[in-house]
């Protein structure tokens, strides 16, 4: 019962946080990395770390910390923190989406694909409507990753992606290329 309450209270907040995370950063420069390092030790992060040190199972603080790490570009710390959340709330789908995003941003494409697959599996039927954009992207990413190695799976996944968002031009282009 307590886990259900935690899941419901966090679902809305993280859904809003993750909706904007559809494209990963593609270039990192030394200056950008220096800024990210400075940001990953921000007062916000430090305050959240202290809060979690006092109460390690505070899932709201953990979500805030994971999000702050992602915003700072500290994807390794974000992934570690999202994994702590999945240990506390193993059926909470948005955490897996965020793990996928963080891995994709860190250019860990295999880990991103795995996390997006877990996300898809964890979304409950009652949550589909609220997760349409993220589901569309997760299916698209997996289809894109599988287009050469498993074209049949890619076709199924791109069709699912378009079912959730039929206006995504990248998904439409991939769909066309898979049909040829």
Secondary structure in CASP SS format (residue, H / E / C, confidence):
PFRMAT SS
TARGET T0000
AUTHOR 0000-0000-0000
METHOD secondary structure of the structure
MODEL  1
X C 1.00
X H 1.00
X H 1.00
X H 1.00
X H 1.00
X H 1.00
X H 1.00
X H 1.00
X H 1.00
X H 1.00
X H 1.00
X H 1.00
X H 1.00
X H 1.00
X H 1.00
X H 1.00
X H 1.00
X H 1.00
X H 1.00
X C 1.00
X C 1.00
X C 1.00
X C 1.00
X C 1.00
X C 1.00
X C 1.00
X C 1.00
X C 1.00
X C 1.00
X H 1.00
X H 1.00
X H 1.00
X H 1.00
X H 1.00
X H 1.00
X H 1.00
X H 1.00
X H 1.00
X H 1.00
X C 1.00
X C 1.00
X C 1.00
X H 1.00
X H 1.00
X H 1.00
X H 1.00
X H 1.00
X H 1.00
X H 1.00
X H 1.00
X H 1.00
X H 1.00
X H 1.00
X H 1.00
X C 1.00
X C 1.00
X C 1.00
X C 1.00
X H 1.00
X H 1.00
X H 1.00
X H 1.00
X H 1.00
X H 1.00
X H 1.00
X H 1.00
X H 1.00
X H 1.00
X H 1.00
X H 1.00
X H 1.00
X H 1.00
X C 1.00
X C 1.00
X H 1.00
X H 1.00
X H 1.00
X H 1.00
X H 1.00
X H 1.00
X H 1.00
X H 1.00
X H 1.00
X H 1.00
X H 1.00
X H 1.00
X H 1.00
X H 1.00
X C 1.00
X C 1.00
X C 1.00
X C 1.00
X H 1.00
X H 1.00
X H 1.00
X H 1.00
X H 1.00
X H 1.00
X H 1.00
X H 1.00
X H 1.00
X H 1.00
X H 1.00
X H 1.00
X H 1.00
X C 1.00
X C 1.00
X C 1.00
X H 1.00
X H 1.00
X H 1.00
X H 1.00
X H 1.00
X H 1.00
X H 1.00
X H 1.00
X H 1.00
X H 1.00
X H 1.00
X H 1.00
X H 1.00
X H 1.00
X C 1.00
X C 1.00
X H 1.00
X H 1.00
X H 1.00
X C 1.00
X H 1.00
X H 1.00
X H 1.00
X H 1.00
X H 1.00
X H 1.00
X H 1.00
X H 1.00
X H 1.00
X H 1.00
X H 1.00
X H 1.00
X H 1.00
X H 1.00
X H 1.00
X H 1.00
X H 1.00
X H 1.00
X C 1.00
X C 1.00
X C 1.00
X C 1.00
X H 1.00
X H 1.00
X H 1.00
X H 1.00
X H 1.00
X H 1.00
X H 1.00
X H 1.00
X H 1.00
X H 1.00
X H 1.00
X H 1.00
X H 1.00
X H 1.00
X C 1.00
X C 1.00
X C 1.00
X C 1.00
X H 1.00
X H 1.00
X H 1.00
X H 1.00
X H 1.00
X H 1.00
X H 1.00
X H 1.00
X H 1.00
X H 1.00
X H 1.00
X C 1.00
END
